[in-house]
Amino acid sequence: MAFRTQTKTCACVIFLAAAACAQSYPVRHKHLRNGVTGTLRVDENAITFTEPGKQAKHSRVWKYDDIQELVLGAGTLRIVTYEDNRREFGRDRVFDFDHLPASVVAAWYPVYRRRLDARFVAALADPAVQPEWQLPAKLARGTGGSQGMLLVARDLVVYKTAVSSESRSWRIADLENISSSGPFDLTITTHERGFRFQLKHALEEGRYQELWLRINETHGLRILSRPGGPTLLE
C-alpha cells in the first residue's frame, strides 16, 4: 500500500506545508542509553535527520514510500523503516525521536492526515474533532491500560486520554474493522494493531451498526436498501 499523493491540496494544507518546510527543528534521537540532539527537516517529499559527531552514521533521508510506519505524537516521532537491523536479527530498524517542538506537530498533523495512508499513526487526540457521540472508556493493555474518552465523528474516531502516548486519532477510511462481544466492549482494528476498549456506558446497537457500515463502505461494501432493512452486498 503506497502513500497517497495529491496533486491538488487546499490552501490551508499548502500554507502549513510551506511553514514547516521553511525551518529545520532540533530533536533528540533516542539511543539505547540517553540520546543525541540532531536536526530534523520535514517537507512534502521526505523526512531528513542529521545527527552530528560520532553518531553521524545515524543520519538518514526517508522518502515517504520508504517508511513502513510513521507515528506522530505530542512531542514524539517514531519511524519504522524497511531497513534490516543486524543487531536485532533482521528486525526492521526503528528511529525514535523526542523533544519535538509543538510547532512541528501542529503544522504536520493536519497535512499528514490529509495526504498519507493508513501507515500514518496519529498518536494524539485531534483537537478539532466534532463528535456525533462519545463514551467514557478504558483502553485495555496487558495487565493495565489507560482511561479516557472515545469520540466518534463523521469521518474520524478519537481516543483521548491523559496518557499522551496512548491517545489516537483514526480516519474512518483507515480502520480495518470493529467488533464487539457485548454493549460494554469494543475492539477497533487498525493497520497498527487492535485496540480493545472496555466501555463505561453501553454502546447502542444502532450506533455500533452505523459505525460498522461506515467503515466497510470505505472498503467497497455496497448497500442495497430494501423494505425491512438493508441488504449488504460485497
PASEBA-1860 file (N, C-alpha, C; in nm, 3 decimals):
! residues 234
1> MAFRTQTK> 0.085/-0.119/0.000/0.000/0.000/0.000/0.089/0.124/0.000 ~ 0.080/0.207/-0.105/0.165/0.325/-0.115/0.099/0.444/-0.050 ~ 0.182/0.540/-0.010/0.126/0.663/0.044/0.051/0.736/-0.066 ~ -0.061/0.794/-0.030/-0.139/0.868/-0.128/-0.066/0.996/-0.165 ~ -0.077/1.033/-0.290/-0.027/1.163/-0.332/-0.144/1.240/-0.389 ~ -0.138/1.369/-0.372/-0.245/1.453/-0.423/-0.182/1.569/-0.499 ~ -0.229/1.589/-0.620/-0.179/1.699/-0.699/-0.244/1.830/-0.661 ~ -0.361/1.818/-0.598/-0.432/1.938/-0.557/-0.454/1.932/-0.407
9> TCACVIFL> -0.414/2.036/-0.340/-0.438/2.046/-0.196/-0.499/2.181/-0.167 ~ -0.570/2.186/-0.056/-0.635/2.312/-0.023/-0.533/2.415/0.022 ~ -0.573/2.541/0.023/-0.481/2.649/0.059/-0.427/2.632/0.199 ~ -0.510/2.577/0.290/-0.467/2.557/0.428/-0.351/2.459/0.433 ~ -0.361/2.348/0.358/-0.254/2.249/0.358/-0.127/2.308/0.299 ~ -0.140/2.379/0.189/-0.023/2.440/0.127/0.045/2.536/0.223 ~ -0.034/2.615/0.294/0.021/2.710/0.389/0.098/2.638/0.500 ~ 0.036/2.533/0.556/0.102/2.460/0.664/0.228/2.394/0.616
17> AAAACAQS> 0.225/2.332/0.498/0.343/2.265/0.446/0.455/2.365/0.422 ~ 0.421/2.480/0.369/0.523/2.580/0.344/0.587/2.627/0.473 ~ 0.505/2.646/0.575/0.557/2.690/0.704/0.651/2.587/0.762 ~ 0.615/2.457/0.750/0.701/2.352/0.804/0.829/2.338/0.723 ~ 0.819/2.353/0.590/0.935/2.336/0.505/1.038/2.446/0.526 ~ 0.993/2.560/0.573/1.083/2.674/0.584/1.184/2.661/0.697 ~ 1.169/2.560/0.784/1.255/2.550/0.901/1.307/2.409/0.921 ~ 1.416/2.399/0.994/1.465/2.273/1.047/1.448/2.278/1.198
25> YPVRHKHL> 1.435/2.161/1.260/1.400/2.156/1.402/1.498/2.070/1.480 ~ 1.539/2.117/1.598/1.622/2.032/1.684/1.536/1.924/1.750 ~ 1.581/1.801/1.744/1.513/1.689/1.810/1.619/1.598/1.870 ~ 1.575/1.512/1.961/1.668/1.416/2.018/1.640/1.277/1.961 ~ 1.746/1.216/1.907/1.736/1.077/1.862/1.764/0.988/1.981 ~ 1.666/0.908/2.020/1.680/0.824/2.138/1.769/0.704/2.107 ~ 1.874/0.689/2.187/1.963/0.573/2.176/1.927/0.474/2.286 ~ 1.999/0.362/2.288/1.977/0.263/2.393/1.997/0.327/2.530
33> RNGVTGTL> 2.094/0.416/2.538/2.118/0.495/2.658/2.116/0.642/2.621 ~ 2.025/0.714/2.680/2.011/0.858/2.654/1.981/0.884/2.507 ~ 2.049/0.982/2.448/2.024/1.017/2.310/2.112/1.132/2.267 ~ 2.101/1.169/2.140/2.183/1.275/2.083/2.092/1.371/2.009 ~ 2.114/1.501/2.030/2.034/1.602/1.961/2.084/1.622/1.819 ~ 1.993/1.617/1.726/2.025/1.639/1.586/1.923/1.733/1.525 ~ 1.919/1.735/1.393/1.832/1.828/1.321/1.735/1.750/1.232 ~ 1.608/1.782/1.246/1.503/1.718/1.166/1.450/1.819/1.066
41> RVDENAIT> 1.436/1.775/0.943/1.377/1.859/0.840/1.266/1.779/0.771 ~ 1.149/1.841/0.763/1.033/1.774/0.705/0.983/1.856/0.586 ~ 0.959/1.788/0.474/0.895/1.856/0.363/0.795/1.762/0.298 ~ 0.738/1.802/0.188/0.630/1.724/0.128/0.680/1.597/0.061 ~ 0.811/1.582/0.046/0.866/1.465/-0.022/0.939/1.368/0.069 ~ 0.994/1.418/0.180/1.080/1.334/0.262/1.099/1.391/0.402 ~ 1.154/1.307/0.489/1.199/1.349/0.621/1.349/1.327/0.627 ~ 1.421/1.427/0.669/1.567/1.420/0.676/1.610/1.439/0.821
49> FTEPGKQA> 1.697/1.350/0.868/1.753/1.364/1.003/1.904/1.367/0.992 ~ 1.965/1.467/1.055/2.111/1.481/1.057/2.159/1.475/1.201 ~ 2.243/1.377/1.228/2.298/1.361/1.363/2.447/1.393/1.359 ~ 2.496/1.482/1.447/2.636/1.525/1.441/2.729/1.430/1.516 ~ 2.859/1.457/1.501/2.959/1.390/1.583/2.981/1.244/1.549 ~ 3.008/1.166/1.652/3.046/1.025/1.634/2.932/0.940/1.580 ~ 2.808/0.987/1.598/2.693/0.909/1.552/2.635/0.960/1.421 ~ 2.719/1.024/1.342/2.672/1.076/1.213/2.617/0.965/1.123
57> KHSRVWKY> 2.656/0.841/1.151/2.607/0.728/1.072/2.456/0.708/1.089 ~ 2.398/0.770/1.191/2.254/0.760/1.211/2.175/0.857/1.122 ~ 2.244/0.946/1.054/2.176/1.042/0.966/2.105/0.966/0.854 ~ 1.987/1.013/0.819/1.907/0.945/0.717/1.824/1.045/0.638 ~ 1.785/1.002/0.518/1.680/1.069/0.440/1.578/0.962/0.405 ~ 1.453/0.983/0.448/1.347/0.888/0.419/1.244/0.951/0.326 ~ 1.229/0.896/0.209/1.113/0.931/0.127/0.993/0.858/0.188 ~ 0.874/0.911/0.168/0.758/0.855/0.236/0.730/0.712/0.195
65> DDIQELVL> 0.765/0.675/0.072/0.745/0.537/0.029/0.839/0.441/0.101 ~ 0.945/0.494/0.162/1.043/0.410/0.231/1.013/0.396/0.380 ~ 0.899/0.451/0.423/0.860/0.444/0.564/0.750/0.341/0.580 ~ 0.775/0.243/0.667/0.677/0.138/0.691/0.565/0.185/0.783 ~ 0.602/0.269/0.881/0.503/0.327/0.971/0.558/0.457/1.026 ~ 0.475/0.559/1.031/0.514/0.689/1.085/0.417/0.723/1.198 ~ 0.471/0.735/1.319/0.389/0.762/1.437/0.422/0.901/1.488 ~ 0.325/0.991/1.480/0.342/1.128/1.527/0.264/1.146/1.656
73> GAGTLRIV> 0.336/1.181/1.764/0.272/1.203/1.892/0.293/1.344/1.941 ~ 0.252/1.369/2.063/0.270/1.501/2.123/0.416/1.514/2.166 ~ 0.499/1.566/2.077/0.640/1.583/2.107/0.728/1.467/2.067 ~ 0.671/1.368/1.999/0.748/1.250/1.960/0.724/1.214/1.814 ~ 0.822/1.146/1.756/0.811/1.095/1.621/0.880/0.959/1.616 ~ 0.810/0.860/1.563/0.865/0.725/1.551/0.856/0.683/1.406 ~ 0.968/0.641/1.350/0.973/0.599/1.211/1.018/0.454/1.205 ~ 0.930/0.368/1.155/0.964/0.229/1.133/1.001/0.214/0.986
81> TYEDNRRE> 1.122/0.168/0.960/1.173/0.162/0.824/1.169/0.017/0.772 ~ 1.208/0.000/0.648/1.223/-0.133/0.591/1.368/-0.180/0.601 ~ 1.449/-0.102/0.668/1.591/-0.132/0.684/1.612/-0.243/0.788 ~ 1.693/-0.342/0.755/1.720/-0.450/0.849/1.815/-0.405/0.959 ~ 1.785/-0.444/1.082/1.872/-0.416/1.196/1.948/-0.544/1.229 ~ 2.076/-0.547/1.193/2.154/-0.669/1.210/2.170/-0.706/1.357 ~ 2.171/-0.606/1.444/2.187/-0.635/1.587/2.063/-0.701/1.646 ~ 1.950/-0.689/1.577/1.827/-0.749/1.625/1.777/-0.856/1.528
89> FGRDRVFD> 1.872/-0.927/1.466/1.843/-1.043/1.382/1.748/-1.009/1.267 ~ 1.774/-0.894/1.207/1.699/-0.858/1.087/1.567/-0.788/1.110 ~ 1.534/-0.756/1.235/1.411/-0.680/1.259/1.419/-0.546/1.189 ~ 1.303/-0.493/1.151/1.301/-0.363/1.084/1.353/-0.255/1.180 ~ 1.437/-0.170/1.127/1.501/-0.069/1.212/1.403/0.044/1.244 ~ 1.407/0.087/1.370/1.318/0.191/1.420/1.399/0.310/1.467 ~ 1.353/0.429/1.433/1.414/0.553/1.480/1.312/0.627/1.565 ~ 1.347/0.650/1.692/1.259/0.720/1.785/1.317/0.858/1.817
97> FDHLPASV> 1.233/0.958/1.806/1.274/1.095/1.835/1.181/1.154/1.940 ~ 1.238/1.237/2.028/1.153/1.313/2.120/1.202/1.457/2.125 ~ 1.144/1.535/2.216/1.171/1.678/2.223/1.130/1.747/2.093 ~ 1.030/1.692/2.027/0.981/1.752/1.903/0.904/1.879/1.935 ~ 0.939/1.992/1.875/0.868/2.116/1.906/0.718/2.106/1.873 ~ 0.638/2.170/1.955/0.492/2.167/1.934/0.455/2.221/1.797 ~ 0.536/2.312/1.744/0.506/2.370/1.613/0.511/2.266/1.503 ~ 0.599/2.165/1.517/0.608/2.060/1.416/0.481/1.976/1.415
105> VAAWYPVY> 0.437/1.937/1.533/0.316/1.856/1.544/0.195/1.933/1.493 ~ 0.183/2.059/1.535/0.069/2.141/1.494/0.066/2.161/1.343 ~ 0.183/2.178/1.282/0.189/2.204/1.138/0.167/2.079/1.055 ~ 0.224/1.965/1.099/0.226/1.848/1.012/0.116/1.747/1.037 ~ 0.053/1.750/1.154/-0.058/1.655/1.175/-0.169/1.674/1.071 ~ -0.221/1.795/1.050/-0.329/1.808/0.950/-0.283/1.777/0.809 ~ -0.155/1.802/0.778/-0.104/1.770/0.645/-0.098/1.619/0.625 ~ -0.041/1.549/0.723/-0.031/1.403/0.712/-0.169/1.338/0.713
113> RRRLDARF> -0.259/1.393/0.792/-0.394/1.335/0.796/-0.459/1.339/0.659 ~ -0.432/1.444/0.583/-0.494/1.458/0.451/-0.420/1.380/0.344 ~ -0.288/1.366/0.358/-0.209/1.319/0.246/-0.160/1.175/0.257 ~ -0.143/1.121/0.379/-0.081/0.990/0.393/-0.185/0.881/0.415 ~ -0.141/0.755/0.396/-0.235/0.645/0.406/-0.235/0.585/0.547 ~ -0.282/0.462/0.561/-0.302/0.401/0.693/-0.173/0.376/0.769 ~ -0.058/0.390/0.703/0.068/0.373/0.775/0.102/0.495/0.861 ~ 0.025/0.600/0.848/0.040/0.715/0.937/-0.042/0.692/1.062
121> VAALADPA> 0.025/0.693/1.178/-0.041/0.674/1.306/-0.040/0.807/1.381 ~ -0.158/0.861/1.406/-0.169/0.985/1.483/-0.185/0.948/1.629 ~ -0.074/0.951/1.703/-0.076/0.914/1.845/-0.107/1.038/1.929 ~ -0.218/1.098/1.897/-0.264/1.220/1.964/-0.413/1.235/1.938 ~ -0.476/1.313/2.021/-0.620/1.339/2.004/-0.639/1.461/1.916 ~ -0.711/1.443/1.807/-0.737/1.554/1.715/-0.807/1.667/1.791 ~ -0.746/1.786/1.798/-0.805/1.894/1.876/-0.930/1.953/1.814 ~ -0.954/1.923/1.686/-1.069/1.982/1.617/-1.185/1.883/1.599
129> VQPEWQLP> -1.176/1.766/1.660/-1.280/1.666/1.641/-1.414/1.718/1.691 ~ -1.519/1.691/1.613/-1.655/1.730/1.649/-1.739/1.603/1.655 ~ -1.743/1.539/1.772/-1.806/1.407/1.780/-1.958/1.410/1.764 ~ -2.008/1.308/1.699/-2.152/1.286/1.693/-2.200/1.217/1.821 ~ -2.110/1.135/1.878/-2.137/1.074/2.008/-2.005/1.035/2.073 ~ -2.008/1.015/2.203/-1.887/0.982/2.276/-1.920/0.898/2.398 ~ -1.821/0.819/2.441/-1.838/0.731/2.555/-1.710/0.728/2.639 ~ -1.721/0.730/2.771/-1.603/0.708/2.855/-1.559/0.563/2.840
137> AKLARGTG> -1.427/0.541/2.837/-1.379/0.406/2.808/-1.242/0.383/2.871 ~ -1.209/0.256/2.887/-1.074/0.216/2.927/-1.012/0.137/2.813 ~ -0.891/0.176/2.774/-0.816/0.101/2.674/-0.742/-0.010/2.747 ~ -0.779/-0.134/2.721/-0.716/-0.248/2.786/-0.580/-0.274/2.722 ~ -0.478/-0.285/2.808/-0.343/-0.306/2.757/-0.267/-0.395/2.855 ~ -0.245/-0.520/2.818/-0.174/-0.611/2.905/-0.246/-0.628/3.037 ~ -0.174/-0.603/3.144/-0.234/-0.614/3.277/-0.288/-0.480/3.327 ~ -0.280/-0.377/3.243/-0.327/-0.245/3.285/-0.406/-0.178/3.175
145> GSQGMLLV> -0.376/-0.052/3.153/-0.446/0.023/3.049/-0.458/0.169/3.087 ~ -0.527/0.243/3.005/-0.550/0.385/3.030/-0.698/0.415/3.021 ~ -0.738/0.524/3.083/-0.878/0.563/3.083/-0.894/0.697/3.013 ~ -1.001/0.708/2.937/-1.022/0.831/2.862/-1.160/0.836/2.802 ~ -1.169/0.900/2.686/-1.297/0.919/2.619/-1.285/0.875/2.473 ~ -1.382/0.798/2.427/-1.388/0.757/2.288/-1.487/0.847/2.217 ~ -1.441/0.918/2.113/-1.523/1.015/2.041/-1.537/0.971/1.896 ~ -1.659/0.970/1.846/-1.685/0.926/1.709/-1.746/1.040/1.630
153> ARDLVVYK> -1.675/1.083/1.527/-1.724/1.187/1.437/-1.759/1.123/1.302 ~ -1.804/1.205/1.208/-1.848/1.152/1.080/-1.737/1.077/1.008 ~ -1.615/1.132/1.010/-1.504/1.071/0.935/-1.384/1.040/1.024 ~ -1.405/1.037/1.157/-1.293/1.026/1.248/-1.335/0.956/1.377 ~ -1.246/0.873/1.431/-1.264/0.815/1.564/-1.142/0.854/1.646 ~ -1.167/0.907/1.766/-1.059/0.957/1.850/-1.066/0.893/1.988 ~ -0.951/0.849/2.037/-0.940/0.808/2.177/-0.854/0.912/2.247 ~ -0.912/0.982/2.343/-0.845/1.090/2.413/-0.820/1.048/2.557
161> TAVSSESR> -0.693/1.050/2.598/-0.656/1.009/2.733/-0.542/1.096/2.784 ~ -0.529/1.104/2.915/-0.419/1.181/2.976/-0.285/1.112/2.953 ~ -0.287/0.983/2.922/-0.163/0.911/2.889/-0.134/0.942/2.742 ~ -0.056/1.045/2.718/-0.045/1.103/2.584/0.000/1.002/2.478 ~ 0.085/0.909/2.515/0.134/0.813/2.416/0.025/0.717/2.369 ~ -0.087/0.710/2.441/-0.193/0.617/2.405/-0.312/0.683/2.338 ~ -0.312/0.815/2.327/-0.417/0.882/2.250/-0.403/0.843/2.103 ~ -0.515/0.839/2.032/-0.513/0.807/1.890/-0.623/0.884/1.819
169> SWRIADLE> -0.596/0.914/1.691/-0.697/0.970/1.601/-0.693/0.888/1.473 ~ -0.805/0.824/1.441/-0.812/0.738/1.323/-0.914/0.792/1.224 ~ -0.876/0.802/1.099/-0.973/0.830/0.995/-1.058/0.704/0.974 ~ -1.186/0.723/0.951/-1.275/0.610/0.929/-1.221/0.521/0.816 ~ -1.170/0.584/0.711/-1.122/0.509/0.595/-1.001/0.423/0.626 ~ -0.930/0.453/0.735/-0.810/0.377/0.769/-0.837/0.263/0.867 ~ -0.958/0.257/0.922/-0.992/0.149/1.013/-1.017/0.021/0.934 ~ -0.962/-0.090/0.983/-0.982/-0.216/0.913/-1.115/-0.280/0.951
177> NISSSGPF> -1.153/-0.269/1.078/-1.280/-0.327/1.120/-1.307/-0.291/1.265 ~ -1.427/-0.318/1.311/-1.460/-0.313/1.453/-1.534/-0.441/1.488 ~ -1.528/-0.478/1.616/-1.602/-0.595/1.663/-1.640/-0.572/1.808 ~ -1.735/-0.652/1.855/-1.783/-0.634/1.991/-1.839/-0.766/2.043 ~ -1.814/-0.793/2.172/-1.872/-0.911/2.235/-1.992/-0.875/2.320 ~ -2.028/-0.747/2.322/-2.140/-0.702/2.402/-2.143/-0.551/2.408 ~ -2.244/-0.491/2.469/-2.261/-0.346/2.469/-2.153/-0.269/2.545 ~ -2.074/-0.338/2.627/-1.970/-0.271/2.703/-1.830/-0.305/2.652
185> DLTITTHE> -1.822/-0.355/2.530/-1.695/-0.399/2.472/-1.686/-0.352/2.327 ~ -1.571/-0.298/2.290/-1.549/-0.256/2.151/-1.402/-0.273/2.116 ~ -1.375/-0.344/2.007/-1.239/-0.360/1.957/-1.229/-0.291/1.822 ~ -1.129/-0.203/1.809/-1.103/-0.131/1.684/-0.974/-0.187/1.625 ~ -0.983/-0.240/1.505/-0.867/-0.300/1.439/-0.812/-0.203/1.335 ~ -0.681/-0.173/1.346/-0.615/-0.078/1.258/-0.492/-0.141/1.196 ~ -0.428/-0.069/1.105/-0.302/-0.115/1.046/-0.196/-0.133/1.155 ~ -0.201/-0.048/1.257/-0.103/-0.054/1.365/-0.123/-0.179/1.450
193> RGFRFQLK> -0.245/-0.200/1.501/-0.278/-0.315/1.585/-0.426/-0.306/1.624 ~ -0.469/-0.398/1.707/-0.605/-0.394/1.759/-0.610/-0.320/1.891 ~ -0.715/-0.242/1.913/-0.736/-0.166/2.036/-0.868/-0.212/2.098 ~ -0.859/-0.271/2.217/-0.981/-0.319/2.284/-1.020/-0.223/2.395 ~ -1.144/-0.177/2.389/-1.194/-0.081/2.486/-1.301/-0.146/2.574 ~ -1.289/-0.121/2.703/-1.397/-0.153/2.797/-1.479/-0.026/2.813 ~ -1.604/-0.030/2.770/-1.688/0.089/2.769/-1.758/0.104/2.904 ~ -1.762/0.227/2.954/-1.823/0.254/3.084/-1.973/0.279/3.074
201> HALEEGRY> -2.020/0.307/2.953/-2.163/0.316/2.924/-2.192/0.221/2.809 ~ -2.310/0.170/2.802/-2.346/0.076/2.696/-2.346/0.145/2.560 ~ -2.289/0.077/2.462/-2.291/0.126/2.324/-2.420/0.078/2.258 ~ -2.499/0.174/2.211/-2.626/0.139/2.148/-2.601/0.059/2.020 ~ -2.684/-0.041/1.999/-2.668/-0.128/1.883/-2.674/-0.049/1.752 ~ -2.763/0.050/1.745/-2.774/0.130/1.624/-2.646/0.207/1.593 ~ -2.583/0.261/1.696/-2.457/0.334/1.675/-2.346/0.239/1.630 ~ -2.341/0.121/1.691/-2.240/0.022/1.652/-2.259/-0.016/1.505
209> QELWLRIN> -2.380/-0.047/1.465/-2.407/-0.088/1.328/-2.374/0.024/1.228 ~ -2.407/0.148/1.264/-2.379/0.260/1.176/-2.228/0.277/1.155 ~ -2.151/0.265/1.264/-2.006/0.278/1.253/-1.949/0.163/1.171 ~ -1.998/0.043/1.194/-1.952/-0.074/1.118/-1.977/-0.054/0.968 ~ -2.094/-0.002/0.933/-2.127/0.021/0.793/-2.037/0.128/0.733 ~ -2.013/0.236/0.805/-1.925/0.342/0.752/-1.788/0.287/0.719 ~ -1.733/0.208/0.810/-1.600/0.152/0.789/-1.598/0.062/0.667 ~ -1.695/-0.027/0.658/-1.695/-0.124/0.549/-1.733/-0.064/0.415
217> ETHGLRIL> -1.808/0.044/0.417/-1.835/0.114/0.291/-1.707/0.169/0.231 ~ -1.615/0.214/0.315/-1.486/0.265/0.263/-1.402/0.154/0.202 ~ -1.433/0.028/0.237/-1.361/-0.087/0.181/-1.436/-0.149/0.063 ~ -1.535/-0.079/0.014/-1.603/-0.124/-0.107/-1.731/-0.201/-0.086 ~ -1.780/-0.211/0.038/-1.907/-0.279/0.062/-2.021/-0.197/0.004 ~ -2.105/-0.262/-0.076/-2.222/-0.195/-0.133/-2.345/-0.229/-0.052 ~ -2.432/-0.130/-0.034/-2.551/-0.149/0.048/-2.674/-0.126/-0.039 ~ -2.762/-0.225/-0.045/-2.886/-0.214/-0.120/-3.002/-0.211/-0.020
225> SRPGGPTL> -3.075/-0.102/-0.020/-3.187/-0.089/0.074/-3.305/-0.171/0.024 ~ -3.379/-0.223/0.121/-3.500/-0.299/0.087/-3.600/-0.280/0.200 ~ -3.727/-0.307/0.178/-3.824/-0.298/0.287/-3.785/-0.388/0.403 ~ -3.784/-0.331/0.522/-3.748/-0.410/0.639/-3.603/-0.401/0.677 ~ -3.519/-0.332/0.597/-3.378/-0.317/0.634/-3.288/-0.334/0.514 ~ -3.160/-0.298/0.531/-3.065/-0.303/0.418/-3.017/-0.444/0.391 ~ -2.983/-0.470/0.265/-2.914/-0.592/0.225/-2.771/-0.554/0.195 ~ -2.676/-0.626/0.252/-2.536/-0.595/0.234/-2.480/-0.679/0.119
233> LE> -2.414/-0.613/0.027/-2.355/-0.681/-0.087/-2.206/-0.651/-0.091 ~ -2.122/-0.752/-0.109/-1.977/-0.729/-0.118/-1.944/-0.682/-0.259
END
